[in-house]
Amino acid sequence: MDIAQELLNPMQVSKWTGLSRGALAQLRYKGQGPAFIKLTPKTVRYLRADVERWIRASVQHRTGEPVH
């Protein structure tokens, strides 16, 4: 599969995860969100597999677990 088809922009990730684009930007700033790619200083993309991996890593089994 062409890697360009696997790249998601912040709006697509926002719709998929339910997080706002601002929340995604804050996660990028804090180093807490899914891995991302900066194609240019203003162009951010995410690999679909990285977002899926981040979502799976966020699974919790009780409320007292720390969030990554």
PQR file with spaces between the fields and no chain letter, atoms N, CA, C, O and H, PARSE charges and radii, in Angstrom:
ATOM       1  N    MET     1       0.844   -1.181    0.000 -0.4000 1.5000
ATOM       2  CA   MET     1       0.000    0.000    0.000 -0.0000 2.0000
ATOM       3  C    MET     1       0.891    1.247    0.000  0.5500 1.7000
ATOM       4  O    MET     1       1.941    1.275    0.641 -0.5500 1.4000
ATOM       5  N    ASP     2       0.464    2.245   -0.710 -0.4000 1.5000
ATOM       6  CA   ASP     2       1.174    3.516   -0.804 -0.0000 2.0000
ATOM       7  C    ASP     2       1.155    4.213    0.559  0.5500 1.7000
ATOM       8  O    ASP     2       0.096    4.353    1.171 -0.5500 1.4000
ATOM       9  H    ASP     2      -0.389    2.223   -1.231  0.4000 1.0000
ATOM      10  N    ILE     3       2.327    4.650    1.033 -0.4000 1.5000
ATOM      11  CA   ILE     3       2.407    5.292    2.356 -0.0000 2.0000
ATOM      12  C    ILE     3       1.544    6.547    2.430  0.5500 1.7000
ATOM      13  O    ILE     3       1.050    6.889    3.505 -0.5500 1.4000
ATOM      14  H    ILE     3       3.187    4.536    0.536  0.4000 1.0000
ATOM      15  N    ALA     4       1.355    7.235    1.313 -0.4000 1.5000
ATOM      16  CA   ALA     4       0.526    8.451    1.324 -0.0000 2.0000
ATOM      17  C    ALA     4      -0.908    8.122    1.748  0.5500 1.7000
ATOM      18  O    ALA     4      -1.583    8.968    2.335 -0.5500 1.4000
ATOM      19  H    ALA     4       1.756    6.957    0.441  0.4000 1.0000
ATOM      20  N    GLN     5      -1.374    6.929    1.465 -0.4000 1.5000
ATOM      21  CA   GLN     5      -2.725    6.526    1.872 -0.0000 2.0000
ATOM      22  C    GLN     5      -2.786    6.240    3.369  0.5500 1.7000
ATOM      23  O    GLN     5      -3.870    6.218    3.952 -0.5500 1.4000
ATOM      24  H    GLN     5      -0.826    6.242    0.988  0.4000 1.0000
ATOM      25  N    GLU     6      -1.649    6.024    3.985 -0.4000 1.5000
ATOM      26  CA   GLU     6      -1.586    5.744    5.408 -0.0000 2.0000
ATOM      27  C    GLU     6      -1.375    7.006    6.246  0.5500 1.7000
ATOM      28  O    GLU     6      -1.448    6.953    7.473 -0.5500 1.4000
ATOM      29  H    GLU     6      -0.768    6.041    3.512  0.4000 1.0000
ATOM      30  N    LEU     7      -1.114    8.141    5.589 -0.4000 1.5000
ATOM      31  CA   LEU     7      -0.904    9.400    6.307 -0.0000 2.0000
ATOM      32  C    LEU     7      -2.238   10.071    6.600  0.5500 1.7000
ATOM      33  O    LEU     7      -3.087   10.205    5.718 -0.5500 1.4000
ATOM      34  H    LEU     7      -1.055    8.184    4.592  0.4000 1.0000
ATOM      35  N    LEU     8      -2.412   10.490    7.843 -0.4000 1.5000
ATOM      36  CA   LEU     8      -3.629   11.172    8.263 -0.0000 2.0000
ATOM      37  C    LEU     8      -3.282   12.579    8.712  0.5500 1.7000
ATOM      38  O    LEU     8      -2.255   12.794    9.355 -0.5500 1.4000
ATOM      39  H    LEU     8      -1.723   10.382    8.560  0.4000 1.0000
ATOM      40  N    ASN     9      -4.130   13.535    8.377 -0.4000 1.5000
ATOM      41  CA   ASN     9      -3.906   14.894    8.867 -0.0000 2.0000
ATOM      42  C    ASN     9      -4.578   15.030   10.236  0.5500 1.7000
ATOM      43  O    ASN     9      -5.375   14.174   10.622 -0.5500 1.4000
ATOM      44  H    ASN     9      -4.965   13.361    7.854  0.4000 1.0000
ATOM      45  N    PRO    10      -4.263   16.096   10.968 -0.5600 1.5000
ATOM      46  CA   PRO    10      -4.848   16.252   12.308  0.2800 2.0000
ATOM      47  C    PRO    10      -6.377   16.230   12.331  0.5500 1.7000
ATOM      48  O    PRO    10      -6.962   15.731   13.293 -0.5500 1.4000
ATOM      49  N    MET    11      -7.030   16.750   11.311 -0.4000 1.5000
ATOM      50  CA   MET    11      -8.490   16.736   11.287 -0.0000 2.0000
ATOM      51  C    MET    11      -9.010   15.291   11.218  0.5500 1.7000
ATOM      52  O    MET    11      -9.980   14.948   11.894 -0.5500 1.4000
ATOM      53  H    MET    11      -6.555   17.155   10.530  0.4000 1.0000
ATOM      54  N    GLN    12      -8.371   14.458   10.411 -0.4000 1.5000
ATOM      55  CA   GLN    12      -8.786   13.064   10.313 -0.0000 2.0000
ATOM      56  C    GLN    12      -8.586   12.338   11.641  0.5500 1.7000
ATOM      57  O    GLN    12      -9.444   11.564   12.066 -0.5500 1.4000
ATOM      58  H    GLN    12      -7.584   14.737    9.861  0.4000 1.0000
ATOM      59  N    VAL    13      -7.452   12.589   12.293 -0.4000 1.5000
ATOM      60  CA   VAL    13      -7.191   11.966   13.600 -0.0000 2.0000
ATOM      61  C    VAL    13      -8.178   12.493   14.634  0.5500 1.7000
ATOM      62  O    VAL    13      -8.639   11.743   15.494 -0.5500 1.4000
ATOM      63  H    VAL    13      -6.755   13.218   11.948  0.4000 1.0000
ATOM      64  N    SER    14      -8.498   13.760   14.553 -0.4000 1.5000
ATOM      65  CA   SER    14      -9.473   14.359   15.448 -0.0000 2.0000
ATOM      66  C    SER    14     -10.834   13.673   15.322  0.5500 1.7000
ATOM      67  O    SER    14     -11.452   13.320   16.326 -0.5500 1.4000
ATOM      68  H    SER    14      -8.124   14.370   13.854  0.4000 1.0000
ATOM      69  N    LYS    15     -11.290   13.491   14.099 -0.4000 1.5000
ATOM      70  CA   LYS    15     -12.583   12.825   13.869 -0.0000 2.0000
ATOM      71  C    LYS    15     -12.545   11.382   14.350  0.5500 1.7000
ATOM      72  O    LYS    15     -13.525   10.885   14.905 -0.5500 1.4000
ATOM      73  H    LYS    15     -10.787   13.778   13.283  0.4000 1.0000
ATOM      74  N    TRP    16     -11.428   10.714   14.142 -0.4000 1.5000
ATOM      75  CA   TRP    16     -11.293    9.305   14.512 -0.0000 2.0000
ATOM      76  C    TRP    16     -11.275    9.132   16.029  0.5500 1.7000
ATOM      77  O    TRP    16     -11.916    8.224   16.559 -0.5500 1.4000
ATOM      78  H    TRP    16     -10.632   11.118   13.691  0.4000 1.0000
ATOM      79  N    THR    17     -10.542    9.999   16.729 -0.4000 1.5000
ATOM      80  CA   THR    17     -10.358    9.821   18.166 -0.0000 2.0000
ATOM      81  C    THR    17     -11.356   10.604   19.010  0.5500 1.7000
ATOM      82  O    THR    17     -11.546   10.297   20.187 -0.5500 1.4000
ATOM      83  H    THR    17     -10.021   10.736   16.299  0.4000 1.0000
ATOM      84  N    GLY    18     -11.989   11.605   18.426 -0.4000 1.5000
ATOM      85  CA   GLY    18     -12.882   12.452   19.197 -0.0000 2.0000
ATOM      86  C    GLY    18     -12.154   13.564   19.940  0.5500 1.7000
ATOM      87  O    GLY    18     -12.775   14.319   20.690 -0.5500 1.4000
ATOM      88  H    GLY    18     -11.834   11.855   17.470  0.4000 1.0000
ATOM      89  N    LEU    19     -10.849   13.671   19.741 -0.4000 1.5000
ATOM      90  CA   LEU    19     -10.060   14.746   20.340 -0.0000 2.0000
ATOM      91  C    LEU    19     -10.056   15.942   19.397  0.5500 1.7000
ATOM      92  O    LEU    19     -10.040   15.774   18.178 -0.5500 1.4000
ATOM      93  H    LEU    19     -10.344   13.059   19.132  0.4000 1.0000
ATOM      94  N    SER    20     -10.069   17.125   19.948 -0.4000 1.5000
ATOM      95  CA   SER    20     -10.011   18.314   19.093 -0.0000 2.0000
ATOM      96  C    SER    20      -8.610   18.435   18.485  0.5500 1.7000
ATOM      97  O    SER    20      -7.657   17.821   18.967 -0.5500 1.4000
ATOM      98  H    SER    20     -10.082   17.262   20.938  0.4000 1.0000
ATOM      99  N    ARG    21      -8.504   19.219   17.441 -0.4000 1.5000
ATOM     100  CA   ARG    21      -7.181   19.455   16.846 -0.0000 2.0000
ATOM     101  C    ARG    21      -6.274   20.179   17.834  0.5500 1.7000
ATOM     102  O    ARG    21      -5.065   19.951   17.856 -0.5500 1.4000
ATOM     103  H    ARG    21      -9.278   19.717   17.050  0.4000 1.0000
ATOM     104  N    GLY    22      -6.862   21.054   18.654 -0.4000 1.5000
ATOM     105  CA   GLY    22      -6.086   21.731   19.689 -0.0000 2.0000
ATOM     106  C    GLY    22      -5.553   20.752   20.721  0.5500 1.7000
ATOM     107  O    GLY    22      -4.412   20.874   21.168 -0.5500 1.4000
ATOM     108  H    GLY    22      -7.845   21.239   18.636  0.4000 1.0000
ATOM     109  N    ALA    23      -6.376   19.778   21.101 -0.4000 1.5000
ATOM     110  CA   ALA    23      -5.925   18.761   22.063 -0.0000 2.0000
ATOM     111  C    ALA    23      -4.789   17.941   21.464  0.5500 1.7000
ATOM     112  O    ALA    23      -3.827   17.611   22.157 -0.5500 1.4000
ATOM     113  H    ALA    23      -7.302   19.679   20.739  0.4000 1.0000
ATOM     114  N    LEU    24      -4.899   17.611   20.182 -0.4000 1.5000
ATOM     115  CA   LEU    24      -3.808   16.877   19.516 -0.0000 2.0000
ATOM     116  C    LEU    24      -2.536   17.714   19.500  0.5500 1.7000
ATOM     117  O    LEU    24      -1.442   17.189   19.708 -0.5500 1.4000
ATOM     118  H    LEU    24      -5.681   17.879   19.620  0.4000 1.0000
ATOM     119  N    ALA    25      -2.674   19.010   19.253 -0.4000 1.5000
ATOM     120  CA   ALA    25      -1.503   19.895   19.247 -0.0000 2.0000
ATOM     121  C    ALA    25      -0.858   19.925   20.632  0.5500 1.7000
ATOM     122  O    ALA    25       0.368   19.898   20.743 -0.5500 1.4000
ATOM     123  H    ALA    25      -3.563   19.437   19.084  0.4000 1.0000
ATOM     124  N    GLN    26      -1.664   19.981   21.680 -0.4000 1.5000
ATOM     125  CA   GLN    26      -1.128   19.977   23.040 -0.0000 2.0000
ATOM     126  C    GLN    26      -0.417   18.663   23.342  0.5500 1.7000
ATOM     127  O    GLN    26       0.637   18.662   23.978 -0.5500 1.4000
ATOM     128  H    GLN    26      -2.660   20.002   21.590  0.4000 1.0000
ATOM     129  N    LEU    27      -0.985   17.542   22.891 -0.4000 1.5000
ATOM     130  CA   LEU    27      -0.343   16.245   23.089 -0.0000 2.0000
ATOM     131  C    LEU    27       0.996   16.188   22.348  0.5500 1.7000
ATOM     132  O    LEU    27       1.970   15.643   22.867 -0.5500 1.4000
ATOM     133  H    LEU    27      -1.841   17.543   22.375  0.4000 1.0000
ATOM     134  N    ARG    28       1.042   16.748   21.138 -0.4000 1.5000
ATOM     135  CA   ARG    28       2.317   16.791   20.409 -0.0000 2.0000
ATOM     136  C    ARG    28       3.336   17.607   21.181  0.5500 1.7000
ATOM     137  O    ARG    28       4.491   17.203   21.315 -0.5500 1.4000
ATOM     138  H    ARG    28       0.250   17.191   20.717  0.4000 1.0000
ATOM     139  N    TYR    29       2.911   18.753   21.686 -0.4000 1.5000
ATOM     140  CA   TYR    29       3.802   19.643   22.425 -0.0000 2.0000
ATOM     141  C    TYR    29       4.365   18.954   23.670  0.5500 1.7000
ATOM     142  O    TYR    29       5.542   19.100   23.998 -0.5500 1.4000
ATOM     143  H    TYR    29       1.973   19.081   21.577  0.4000 1.0000
ATOM     144  N    LYS    30       3.501   18.202   24.354 -0.4000 1.5000
ATOM     145  CA   LYS    30       3.900   17.526   25.581 -0.0000 2.0000
ATOM     146  C    LYS    30       4.592   16.188   25.330  0.5500 1.7000
ATOM     147  O    LYS    30       5.127   15.583   26.259 -0.5500 1.4000
ATOM     148  H    LYS    30       2.544   18.083   24.087  0.4000 1.0000
ATOM     149  N    GLY    31       4.582   15.726   24.086 -0.4000 1.5000
ATOM     150  CA   GLY    31       5.181   14.432   23.768 -0.0000 2.0000
ATOM     151  C    GLY    31       4.361   13.263   24.276  0.5500 1.7000
ATOM     152  O    GLY    31       4.908   12.202   24.576 -0.5500 1.4000
ATOM     153  H    GLY    31       4.147   16.217   23.331  0.4000 1.0000
ATOM     154  N    GLN    32       3.040   13.449   24.376 -0.4000 1.5000
ATOM     155  CA   GLN    32       2.178   12.423   24.953 -0.0000 2.0000
ATOM     156  C    GLN    32       1.237   11.763   23.950  0.5500 1.7000
ATOM     157  O    GLN    32       0.625   10.745   24.273 -0.5500 1.4000
ATOM     158  H    GLN    32       2.596   14.311   24.132  0.4000 1.0000
ATOM     159  N    GLY    33       1.108   12.295   22.778 -0.4000 1.5000
ATOM     160  CA   GLY    33       0.171   11.754   21.802 -0.0000 2.0000
ATOM     161  C    GLY    33       0.820   10.736   20.890  0.5500 1.7000
ATOM     162  O    GLY    33       1.936   10.281   21.140 -0.5500 1.4000
ATOM     163  H    GLY    33       1.606   13.122   22.515  0.4000 1.0000
ATOM     164  N    PRO    34       0.113   10.383   19.832 -0.5600 1.5000
ATOM     165  CA   PRO    34       0.692    9.450   18.867  0.2800 2.0000
ATOM     166  C    PRO    34       1.895   10.079   18.164  0.5500 1.7000
ATOM     167  O    PRO    34       1.975   11.298   18.017 -0.5500 1.4000
ATOM     168  N    ALA    35       2.810    9.242   17.742 -0.4000 1.5000
ATOM     169  CA   ALA    35       3.958    9.728   16.965 -0.0000 2.0000
ATOM     170  C    ALA    35       3.429   10.468   15.740  0.5500 1.7000
ATOM     171  O    ALA    35       2.381   10.120   15.196 -0.5500 1.4000
ATOM     172  H    ALA    35       2.745    8.252   17.862  0.4000 1.0000
ATOM     173  N    PHE    36       4.159   11.483   15.318 -0.4000 1.5000
ATOM     174  CA   PHE    36       3.723   12.277   14.176 -0.0000 2.0000
ATOM     175  C    PHE    36       4.907   12.607   13.286  0.5500 1.7000
ATOM     176  O    PHE    36       6.065   12.433   13.665 -0.5500 1.4000
ATOM     177  H    PHE    36       5.010   11.766   15.760  0.4000 1.0000
ATOM     178  N    ILE    37       4.591   13.081   12.109 -0.4000 1.5000
ATOM     179  CA   ILE    37       5.594   13.440   11.106 -0.0000 2.0000
ATOM     180  C    ILE    37       5.400   14.907   10.768  0.5500 1.7000
ATOM     181  O    ILE    37       4.274   15.343   10.529 -0.5500 1.4000
ATOM     182  H    ILE    37       3.650   13.222   11.801  0.4000 1.0000
ATOM     183  N    LYS    38       6.478   15.671   10.743 -0.4000 1.5000
ATOM     184  CA   LYS    38       6.417   17.073   10.307 -0.0000 2.0000
ATOM     185  C    LYS    38       7.019   17.134    8.908  0.5500 1.7000
ATOM     186  O    LYS    38       8.239   17.099    8.746 -0.5500 1.4000
ATOM     187  H    LYS    38       7.393   15.317   10.937  0.4000 1.0000
ATOM     188  N    LEU    39       6.170   17.225    7.916 -0.4000 1.5000
ATOM     189  CA   LEU    39       6.634   17.302    6.534 -0.0000 2.0000
ATOM     190  C    LEU    39       7.225   18.666    6.229  0.5500 1.7000
ATOM     191  O    LEU    39       8.194   18.782    5.478 -0.5500 1.4000
ATOM     192  H    LEU    39       5.179   17.253    8.047  0.4000 1.0000
ATOM     193  N    THR    40       6.636   19.692    6.815 -0.4000 1.5000
ATOM     194  CA   THR    40       7.144   21.063    6.752 -0.0000 2.0000
ATOM     195  C    THR    40       6.895   21.653    8.138  0.5500 1.7000
ATOM     196  O    THR    40       6.230   21.016    8.954 -0.5500 1.4000
ATOM     197  H    THR    40       5.849   19.598    7.425  0.4000 1.0000
ATOM     198  N    PRO    41       7.406   22.848    8.430 -0.5600 1.5000
ATOM     199  CA   PRO    41       7.148   23.418    9.759  0.2800 2.0000
ATOM     200  C    PRO    41       5.669   23.528   10.126  0.5500 1.7000
ATOM     201  O    PRO    41       5.336   23.531   11.311 -0.5500 1.4000
ATOM     202  N    LYS    42       4.780   23.617    9.148 -0.4000 1.5000
ATOM     203  CA   LYS    42       3.347   23.768    9.427 -0.0000 2.0000
ATOM     204  C    LYS    42       2.508   22.580    8.975  0.5500 1.7000
ATOM     205  O    LYS    42       1.280   22.630    9.056 -0.5500 1.4000
ATOM     206  H    LYS    42       5.050   23.614    8.186  0.4000 1.0000
ATOM     207  N    THR    43       3.141   21.525    8.505 -0.4000 1.5000
ATOM     208  CA   THR    43       2.396   20.372    7.999 -0.0000 2.0000
ATOM     209  C    THR    43       2.684   19.150    8.854  0.5500 1.7000
ATOM     210  O    THR    43       3.783   18.596    8.821 -0.5500 1.4000
ATOM     211  H    THR    43       4.138   21.484    8.439  0.4000 1.0000
ATOM     212  N    VAL    44       1.677   18.736    9.622 -0.4000 1.5000
ATOM     213  CA   VAL    44       1.787   17.570   10.500 -0.0000 2.0000
ATOM     214  C    VAL    44       0.946   16.439    9.916  0.5500 1.7000
ATOM     215  O    VAL    44      -0.172   16.655    9.449 -0.5500 1.4000
ATOM     216  H    VAL    44       0.784   19.186    9.649  0.4000 1.0000
ATOM     217  N    ARG    45       1.494   15.250    9.951 -0.4000 1.5000
ATOM     218  CA   ARG    45       0.770   14.058    9.520 -0.0000 2.0000
ATOM     219  C    ARG    45       1.042   12.952   10.526  0.5500 1.7000
ATOM     220  O    ARG    45       2.051   12.957   11.231 -0.5500 1.4000
ATOM     221  H    ARG    45       2.402   15.074   10.331  0.4000 1.0000
ATOM     222  N    TYR    46       0.121   12.009   10.572 -0.4000 1.5000
ATOM     223  CA   TYR    46       0.237   10.844   11.438 -0.0000 2.0000
ATOM     224  C    TYR    46       0.141    9.591   10.577  0.5500 1.7000
ATOM     225  O    TYR    46      -0.659    9.537    9.643 -0.5500 1.4000
ATOM     226  H    TYR    46      -0.699   12.005    9.999  0.4000 1.0000
ATOM     227  N    LEU    47       0.949    8.591   10.886 -0.4000 1.5000
ATOM     228  CA   LEU    47       0.782    7.295   10.245 -0.0000 2.0000
ATOM     229  C    LEU    47      -0.365    6.572   10.949  0.5500 1.7000
ATOM     230  O    LEU    47      -0.418    6.524   12.178 -0.5500 1.4000
ATOM     231  H    LEU    47       1.599    8.635   11.645  0.4000 1.0000
ATOM     232  N    ARG    48      -1.269    6.017   10.168 -0.4000 1.5000
ATOM     233  CA   ARG    48      -2.429    5.317   10.723 -0.0000 2.0000
ATOM     234  C    ARG    48      -1.993    4.289   11.781  0.5500 1.7000
ATOM     235  O    ARG    48      -2.612    4.191   12.840 -0.5500 1.4000
ATOM     236  H    ARG    48      -1.226    6.056    9.169  0.4000 1.0000
ATOM     237  N    ALA    49      -0.937    3.533   11.495 -0.4000 1.5000
ATOM     238  CA   ALA    49      -0.468    2.498   12.425 -0.0000 2.0000
ATOM     239  C    ALA    49      -0.010    3.102   13.749  0.5500 1.7000
ATOM     240  O    ALA    49      -0.211    2.494   14.800 -0.5500 1.4000
ATOM     241  H    ALA    49      -0.434    3.613   10.635  0.4000 1.0000
ATOM     242  N    ASP    50       0.602    4.290   13.720 -0.4000 1.5000
ATOM     243  CA   ASP    50       1.050    4.939   14.958 -0.0000 2.0000
ATOM     244  C    ASP    50      -0.137    5.384   15.806  0.5500 1.7000
ATOM     245  O    ASP    50      -0.099    5.279   17.031 -0.5500 1.4000
ATOM     246  H    ASP    50       0.766    4.784   12.866  0.4000 1.0000
ATOM     247  N    VAL    51      -1.182    5.876   15.163 -0.4000 1.5000
ATOM     248  CA   VAL    51      -2.380    6.289   15.901 -0.0000 2.0000
ATOM     249  C    VAL    51      -3.046    5.062   16.512  0.5500 1.7000
ATOM     250  O    VAL    51      -3.460    5.094   17.671 -0.5500 1.4000
ATOM     251  H    VAL    51      -1.213    5.961   14.167  0.4000 1.0000
ATOM     252  N    GLU    52      -3.153    3.983   15.741 -0.4000 1.5000
ATOM     253  CA   GLU    52      -3.738    2.748   16.261 -0.0000 2.0000
ATOM     254  C    GLU    52      -2.935    2.233   17.451  0.5500 1.7000
ATOM     255  O    GLU    52      -3.511    1.822   18.458 -0.5500 1.4000
ATOM     256  H    GLU    52      -2.817    3.958   14.800  0.4000 1.0000
ATOM     257  N    ARG    53      -1.612    2.255   17.340 -0.4000 1.5000
ATOM     258  CA   ARG    53      -0.732    1.780   18.424 -0.0000 2.0000
ATOM     259  C    ARG    53      -0.945    2.637   19.679  0.5500 1.7000
ATOM     260  O    ARG    53      -1.015    2.101   20.785 -0.5500 1.4000
ATOM     261  H    ARG    53      -1.144    2.588   16.522  0.4000 1.0000
ATOM     262  N    TRP    54      -1.048    3.948   19.520 -0.4000 1.5000
ATOM     263  CA   TRP    54      -1.256    4.854   20.639 -0.0000 2.0000
ATOM     264  C    TRP    54      -2.616    4.593   21.306  0.5500 1.7000
ATOM     265  O    TRP    54      -2.720    4.587   22.533 -0.5500 1.4000
ATOM     266  H    TRP    54      -0.991    4.384   18.622  0.4000 1.0000
ATOM     267  N    ILE    55      -3.641    4.380   20.498 -0.4000 1.5000
ATOM     268  CA   ILE    55      -4.968    4.085   21.046 -0.0000 2.0000
ATOM     269  C    ILE    55      -4.919    2.790   21.848  0.5500 1.7000
ATOM     270  O    ILE    55      -5.428    2.734   22.967 -0.5500 1.4000
ATOM     271  H    ILE    55      -3.557    4.385   19.502  0.4000 1.0000
ATOM     272  N    ARG    56      -4.311    1.750   21.286 -0.4000 1.5000
ATOM     273  CA   ARG    56      -4.228    0.463   21.987 -0.0000 2.0000
ATOM     274  C    ARG    56      -3.432    0.589   23.285  0.5500 1.7000
ATOM     275  O    ARG    56      -3.767   -0.056   24.279 -0.5500 1.4000
ATOM     276  H    ARG    56      -3.897    1.795   20.377  0.4000 1.0000
ATOM     277  N    ALA    57      -2.396    1.402   23.287 -0.4000 1.5000
ATOM     278  CA   ALA    57      -1.585    1.591   24.488 -0.0000 2.0000
ATOM     279  C    ALA    57      -2.348    2.362   25.560  0.5500 1.7000
ATOM     280  O    ALA    57      -1.943    2.366   26.722 -0.5500 1.4000
ATOM     281  H    ALA    57      -2.124    1.926   22.480  0.4000 1.0000
ATOM     282  N    SER    58      -3.446    3.014   25.185 -0.4000 1.5000
ATOM     283  CA   SER    58      -4.238    3.805   26.127 -0.0000 2.0000
ATOM     284  C    SER    58      -5.318    2.982   26.824  0.5500 1.7000
ATOM     285  O    SER    58      -6.031    3.502   27.682 -0.5500 1.4000
ATOM     286  H    SER    58      -3.776    3.011   24.240  0.4000 1.0000
ATOM     287  N    VAL    59      -5.447    1.711   26.466 -0.4000 1.5000
ATOM     288  CA   VAL    59      -6.458    0.848   27.085 -0.0000 2.0000
ATOM     289  C    VAL    59      -6.135    0.686   28.568  0.5500 1.7000
ATOM     290  O    VAL    59      -4.996    0.413   28.947 -0.5500 1.4000
ATOM     291  H    VAL    59      -4.867    1.289   25.768  0.4000 1.0000
ATOM     292  N    GLN    60      -7.158    0.859   29.393 -0.4000 1.5000
ATOM     293  CA   GLN    60      -6.992    0.716   30.841 -0.0000 2.0000
ATOM     294  C    GLN    60      -8.009   -0.278   31.366  0.5500 1.7000
ATOM     295  O    GLN    60      -9.051   -0.510   30.753 -0.5500 1.4000
ATOM     296  H    GLN    60      -8.083    1.080   29.085  0.4000 1.0000
ATOM     297  N    HIS    61      -7.687   -0.863   32.518 -0.4000 1.5000
ATOM     298  CA   HIS    61      -8.571   -1.858   33.108 -0.0000 2.0000
ATOM     299  C    HIS    61      -9.166   -1.407   34.434  0.5500 1.7000
ATOM     300  O    HIS    61     -10.022   -2.083   35.003 -0.5500 1.4000
ATOM     301  H    HIS    61      -6.841   -0.674   33.016  0.4000 1.0000
ATOM     302  N    ARG    62      -8.707   -0.268   34.916 -0.4000 1.5000
ATOM     303  CA   ARG    62      -9.306    0.311   36.131 -0.0000 2.0000
ATOM     304  C    ARG    62      -9.023    1.815   36.126  0.5500 1.7000
ATOM     305  O    ARG    62      -8.113    2.281   35.442 -0.5500 1.4000
ATOM     306  H    ARG    62      -8.011    0.281   34.453  0.4000 1.0000
ATOM     307  N    THR    63      -9.798    2.553   36.882 -0.4000 1.5000
ATOM     308  CA   THR    63      -9.697    4.013   36.835 -0.0000 2.0000
ATOM     309  C    THR    63      -8.444    4.558   37.497  0.5500 1.7000
ATOM     310  O    THR    63      -8.061    5.692   37.210 -0.5500 1.4000
ATOM     311  H    THR    63     -10.537    2.175   37.438  0.4000 1.0000
ATOM     312  N    GLY    64      -7.792    3.807   38.365 -0.4000 1.5000
ATOM     313  CA   GLY    64      -6.620    4.293   39.074 -0.0000 2.0000
ATOM     314  C    GLY    64      -5.327    4.207   38.295  0.5500 1.7000
ATOM     315  O    GLY    64      -4.284    4.632   38.790 -0.5500 1.4000
ATOM     316  H    GLY    64      -8.104    2.886   38.599  0.4000 1.0000
ATOM     317  N    GLU    65      -5.367    3.665   37.081 -0.4000 1.5000
ATOM     318  CA   GLU    65      -4.136    3.536   36.282 -0.0000 2.0000
ATOM     319  C    GLU    65      -3.721    4.884   35.740  0.5500 1.7000
ATOM     320  O    GLU    65      -4.571    5.667   35.317 -0.5500 1.4000
ATOM     321  H    GLU    65      -6.214    3.319   36.678  0.4000 1.0000
ATOM     322  N    PRO    66      -2.421    5.176   35.743 -0.5600 1.5000
ATOM     323  CA   PRO    66      -1.953    6.451   35.168  0.2800 2.0000
ATOM     324  C    PRO    66      -2.136    6.465   33.653  0.5500 1.7000
ATOM     325  O    PRO    66      -2.001    5.435   32.993 -0.5500 1.4000
ATOM     326  N    VAL    67      -2.439    7.621   33.119 -0.4000 1.5000
ATOM     327  CA   VAL    67      -2.562    7.802   31.673 -0.0000 2.0000
ATOM     328  C    VAL    67      -1.194    8.187   31.158  0.5500 1.7000
ATOM     329  O    VAL    67      -0.506    9.001   31.774 -0.5500 1.4000
ATOM     330  H    VAL    67      -2.549    8.459   33.655  0.4000 1.0000
ATOM     331  N    HIS    68      -0.778    7.603   30.012 -0.4000 1.5000
ATOM     332  CA   HIS    68       0.554    7.917   29.464 -0.0000 2.0000
ATOM     333  C    HIS    68       0.603    9.247   28.821  0.5500 1.7000
ATOM     334  O    HIS    68       1.650    9.651   28.316 -0.5500 1.4000
ATOM     335  H    HIS    68      -1.337    6.942   29.511  0.4000 1.0000
